[in-house]
């Protein structure tokens, strides 16, 4: 696991990583709801803390792509 992204004691993402993800992905309540639904459906994660470190790493690289994927997953009938 990437030591920078995860806490070696718990195997989960570090608090700092979750805070970075939240700053990048948060803001709009509707979008945040879509993101939570998307990560639950796709990764079985109930919160950002429970995301696999490799997924978090990719989100940090391209947050807009992740938001787009969440929107497409939750509302495929809309063209975002």
Buried (B, 14 or more C-beta within 10 A) or exposed (E): EEEEBBBEEEEBBBEEBBEBBBEBBEEEEEBBEBBBEBBEEEEEBEEBBBBBBEBBBBBBEEBEEBBEBBBBBBEEEEEE
